[in-house]
């Protein structure tokens, strides 16, 4: 670890060493090779919280299989907007990863990304009709043109035997499949990005550094940190601060004191999986199969049976099983939620709590349920599962945003959001999925917002070279989409 103490003014300080900060750091370094930047992380290495491979589903979220991206509302047409946009965002991520591989920053892309088909599975006549409509409409767009559909029992057994076998004869079911899906170890990807940055000139990566304060002093920010092992204190002055500290981002945003951080609360949600490492079972399943959320539950807990490839070894995860804790990080404090309460956000937090009592009860029940009940949920998705093949795996911690909408109502927001100061000198990422998969797209937008002059000037040619197509064009131009997609597929060895 380099010495992070310095008297010079840095160009940027990034707080948190997960996938989002690592992505932002790598982008800024590509656009401005002379940038002076520090990354601060409270853990002893990067990707120890939500970015860790076992703390997330590892789905390269491209809208191919996630049914909550195309919500089913009886009597209404299937809305494709989010699925198509997310697909374009993921292509932007693949373009950047491909650039890093082509330029020697990354070796062996299979260390972090592998081909795994993405599937959507439904049961019941109405749901089969919904999936067929979704399929017919999505395949008209370039990102979904190779999607397959079947309601034939034998075909579904061939594609996803664990899901299809053991069901009653004549049961109505259907499945869509995209061969070109991926499994991503965001932990491995984050570490590659951080290692690439750490050897660069003028880049410091400091671990075991807890940020104690963020204060605006004249025209710069002062970031105070303390090493949790040695107790040494550091003060870094910087022109730009990014807070990408996962669940802890809200607490750090509040320390900054920017008006844009007022009236925002946090709703912590923990997660759990069932994990199978039995080779006999694992080799029967090579797919990520997503289902519909149980009626009455939020779409973020839709069940899925995922092939994972982590450190070269295959496993299967099923979940997610939700949980409830007052921590904002997996290794956080039980006082995190209480510490986040301010006079300006107490009303939204109380209001959301009152209006989401059923969800809170659900989270608490999930936290305390027995293995027998967890297996019952698995059996609905994988009928022949045996309890002895599965063990519980604790997932990462998420903090959903509590804020007021345009009508002044307090809402619980399930996505991600970037909050930035009026002068664009500080930004923070709040919220959860699908942040990791679309981190490049989100950070590009942040850079365009916070560094507009450089984006239109000195950085313009580099951005265009790395990203020959952005989200808007990828959604509309099939030939351009296929060109970008095929190149990334080849470079990332996903053919």
N, C-alpha and C positions, 0 to 999 in steps of 0.2 A: 504493500500500500504506500502511495506517495504521501508526502507531507502536505496536508491541505491548508495549513496556515500560510497566509500571504498578505502583503500590504497592498498589492496591486488590485485594481478594480477588474473583476471578472466580467466577461460578456454574458455569462449565464451560469446559474446554479440550479441544478435539478435535484429535487428532494424525492427520494425513493429510487430503488434500483430494480424495479420490475420491468415488465415488457414495454410499458408505455414510456417511461423515462428513458429506457435504453434505446427505444425507437427514436424518440425526439432527439436524443444526443447524437445518434448515428446520422440522422438527417441533417442536423445543424452542421456537423463536421463535414459531411459531403458538400454542402452548399458553401460553407466558409471554412476552408482548411486551416486558416489562421486563428480560429475561434479559441478563446481562453474560457474553459468550462470546468466546473466541479460537480460531481455527483455525490450526494450524501445518502447513506443507507444505515438504518439503525441495526439491522441484522448483520451477521458475520460474513455474509456473502449475498449475491444478488439472487432474485427469483425465489425467495424463501416464503413468500406469502401467496397471494392469489395466482401469481405466475408459475408457481411450482407445478410440475406436471401432474402430480396426484391431487392438486387442489382445484382442478378444473376438468372439464370434459375433454379437452384437447380437440374439440371439433373445429376444423377450419371453417368457421361459420360463413357459408356462402349462400344461405337461403335455399339450399337444395333439399333439405329434409326437415327443417324446423317448422312444424305446422303452426306454431304460434305467430310466425311471420306472415301467414296468410290466414287470418282468423276466420273460422266458420261461424257465420251468423245465419240461422235458418231464414229463408225468404230473401236473402240478399246475395249479390254476386260476390265471389271470392275476390278480396282485395290483394293485389299482387305487389303493391308499391314497395313495401318494406323488403320483401324477398329479392326483388330485382335490384334495388339500391344496395342492399347488403352484398349481393353477388358482385356488383361492380366495385364496391369498396374492397372486397377480398382480392380481386384482381389487382388492385393498386398495391396491396400488401405484397402479393406474389411478384410484382414487377420490381419492387425494392429489394426483396430477398434475392431475386435473380441477379440484379445489378451487383450486389455484394459478392455473390458467388463468382460472377464473371470477372470481377476485379480483384479476386484473390483474398478478399476479407474473410470469406467463409470457405472452408473445405468441407467436403462430404455433406451435402445438404440432407442426405437421408438420416443424419444425426438428429434432425429436428422435424422433418416433414416426410410423410410416407403416404402412398396411395391407399385409401380405404374407401370403398363405396359408401355413399350416403343414401339411406332409405327412409321412407315414411310408411308407417303401418297403421291401418285402421280396421275396425270391426263394426258390423251392423250396416244395414242397407243404406241408411241416410249418410253415414260417414263414408261409405264406399262411393256414393254418388258425389259427395264433396271432393274426395281425393281425385276422382276421375275428372271433374270440372277443373280442379287445380292443375292437374297434369296437362289437360288440353290447352289451357290458357298459357301456362308457363313455358311450354315447349316452343311457343312462337317467338320467344326471346332467345338471343344467342347463348346466354349462359346456361340455358336449360334445354337446348335443342336435342341433347343426347339422353334425356330422361326417358326411362322405360316405365310402363305401367302394366300390372297384371292383377286380375282377380281370380286367376286359376290357382287352385290349391297346390298342385304339384310344382308349378313354377315358383310360387312363393316359398315352398319348402326348399327348392334348389337355391334360391337367393338367400334365405334366412331360416335355416332349419330349426334353430333353437326357438325362434318365435312361432313358427308354424306347426311344428310337430306336437302331438298330444292334445289337439283341439277336437271338439265334437264334430262328427261328420256333418257336412252341410253348412257349417258356420260361414256366414258371409264375412269375407275379409278381402282386403286389397293392399297392394304395396307398390310404391314407386321406387325406382333405383337409378342412381347416377354413378356410373363406374368411376368417374373422375373426381370423386370426393377425396378428402385428405384427413389424416390424423396429424396433429401438430403438437410436439412437445414444446410448449411455450417456455418451460424452464430451460431446456437446452438452447432454444433460440435466444432467450434473454442473456444467458451466460456467454454465448458467442458474440452478441452485440457488445456486452460489457468488456469482454477480453479484447475485442477489436479496438474499443475506445481507450482502454487503459494503457495500451502501448503507444498511443499517439502523443505527439508533442503538445504541450499546453492543456492536456486533459488529466484531471485528477479524479480518482474514484476512491472515496473514503468510506470504509465499512465501520460498523459499531459506533456510528456517529448519530446521536439523537439531537434533532433540531429543537432547541429550547425557545427560540424567539425569531420572529421575522418583522423587521421594523423599517419603515421608510424614513431615510435621513437625507434631506435635501433632494438630490437628483439620483440617488442610488438606494438600493436595499441593503440592509445589514442583516445577515443570517448568522445567528449564534448557534453553535452546536457543542455538544459535550461527548467525549468518548466514553462509552459505558464501561470500558475495561480499565483505562488508565485514569479517567477523570479529567483529562486535559481538555481545556476549553478553546474553541476557535471562533474567530469572527471573520466572516468573509463578506466583502463588499462587492456588489454585482449590479449590473444594469437591468438584468432580467431574472425572474424567479419562476420556475415551474414546480408545482406541487403535484407529484404523481405518486403519492404514498398510499394508494389503495384506500382502505377504510379510514386510515388516519388522516386523509387529506382534508376532511372537514375541520378537524381540530386545528390543523396548521393554517388553513384558510382563515379561520377565526382569529388566529394570532396575528395575521397580517393587518387586520383592521380595515380592509377595503370595504366600502359601502356595499359592493356587489355581493359580498358574503353574508350580508345580514338576512334574517328571516328564513334561513335555510337550516333544516334539521337533518338528523340521520336516523335511519331505521335499520338496525343490524339484523342480518339473516345469515345463519350458519348453514352448512351443508354436510351431508354424509353420502357415502356410496356403499354398495355391496361390491366386493372385488373378488374375482375368480382368477386364480393362477394355474388351475389344473390343466395341463397340456391337452388332455383328452377332450375337455370341453372347449378350451380356447381355440383349438384347431378346427372346430366345427363352425366357428362364427368369424367371418371376416367382413364386418360392416359396422356402420353406426346406424341404428334403427331407432327412429323417433316416433313416438305415439302422440295421442291427444291427451291433454290434461283431463283428469277426472272432473266430472261436472261439479261446479261450485268452488273449484280450487283455482288459484291464479295460474296463468299459462306458464309462468316461469318454473313450475314444478311438473311439467310434462315429462312422462317417463321416457327413458332411452337406454338402449343396450349397446354399449360402445366397445369396439375393438380399440385398445390402446397399445401403442408401441413406444416404450420408454426405456432408454438405454439399451436399445436393440432387442428387448424382450417383450413378447406379446402378453397382454392380460385382457380381461373383460371387466368393465364397470357397468353397474346398473344403478340408476337413480334418476334424479337426485332425491334424496330424502332430506327435507328441510330440518332446521333446528333453530333454537332461539337462545341467544346469549346477549349480554349487554356489552360484550367486547366489540371493538371496531377492527381489531386485527386478530388473527389466530393466536398470536403470542402477545396480545394486548392486555389491557386491564379491564376488570369487571366494572370499573368506574368510568369507562370511556363515554357511555351514553349520558350519564349524569354530568360529566365534565363538559359535554357539548351544549348543555342547556344554557341559553341566554335569555334575557328579557325580550329580545326581538324574535326569538324562535319558539318560545315556550307555547304560545297559542297554537301555531301550526302543528307542533308535535303532539299536543294534547288532543287537538281536533282529529288528527289522523289516527291516533291511538283509539279514540272512541269509535270512530267509523270503521275500524279494522279489527274489532275485537274477535271476530270469527277467525280471521287470519292469524292473529296472535295465539288464539287457542290451538289452531292447527299446528303452528310452529312448536308450541310447547308439547303437544301430543306427539309430534314427530320426534322431538328430542328424547322423550321418555319411553317410546314404544319398544316392545320386546323384539327379539330376533324372529320370533314366530310371526309377528305382524309384518315385519319387513319382508319376510319370505312370502307372505300372502300377496303383497304387492308385486313381488317378482314373479310369482306364479301366474298372475293375470297377464303378464307379458311373455314369460318363458315358462310354459306349463309344466315341463318335466325337470325343473331345477331341483337340485338336492342341496339341503342346507349345509352338508359337510364340505361342499365345494366353494362356499362363500364365506367371506369375513368382512367385518365393517371397516371402512376406510373413511377417516375424517377429512372433509374437504376444506376449501378455503372459506374465509369470512368475507361477506359482502355488506356494504352499507348503502341502502337505497336512499334516494333523496326525498326529503319532505320539504315542500315549497308551496307557494301560492301560485295558482294558475292566472291566466289573463283576466279572469272574472273575480279574483280575490279569494277563491276557494282554496283551502288547504288540501293538497293531494300527495299521495305516495307515488313517486315516479320510479318505474322499474328499469329505465334505460340509463344511458350515460349522458353527462353534460359537462361542457367546459365553461368555467366561470373565469372571466378576465377583468382586470381593473380598467378603468376608463382610459388610462394612458397606455394600456397594453404592455405594461412593464412586469405584470404578474398574472399568471394563469394557473388554474387548478382543474384537475379532472376528478369529477365526482360520479358515483354510480357504479354499475356493473356491466354484465354481458350485453352485446358481444364485443366488449372493448379490445380484448387481445387480438382477435382475428382482424379487426378493422383499425388497429392502432396506427398503421401508416397513414391511412386516409384521414383519421381524426387529427393526427399530429401535423399533417400537411395543411389542413384547414386552420389549425392553431397558428402555424408559422405564417400563413397568409394574413391572418388577422393581426398578429403581434409584430410582424416584420414586413409591412406592406411595401415600403420603399425598396428594400433589398430584393423582395420577391419579384417586383416589376423591373428591377435594375440588374445589379451585379449577379444575382442568383438565377435569373430567368433562364438562361441557356442550359445551366446544369439541371434545373428542374425538368425542363423539356426533354433533355437527353435521357434522364433516368426514368421519366414517366411519359412515354409517348402518347398515352391516352389517360384521361381522367374519368371520373365517375359519370358525368353527363354524356360524354361521347360513347363510353362503353355500354351504356344502356340503350343506345339508339343505333349504332353503326355495327352491324353484324360482322362485316369484313374486318374492321379494325379490331373488334373484340377477339375474333378468332386468331388474328395475327399476334396480338399481345398474349392471349391465353396459350397458344401453341408454343411460343418462345419460352415463356415461363415454365411450362410443362417439361420442355426439353432440358432447360438449364437446371431445374430442380430435380431432374431424374425421376419424373413422375409418369413417364410414358407407360 
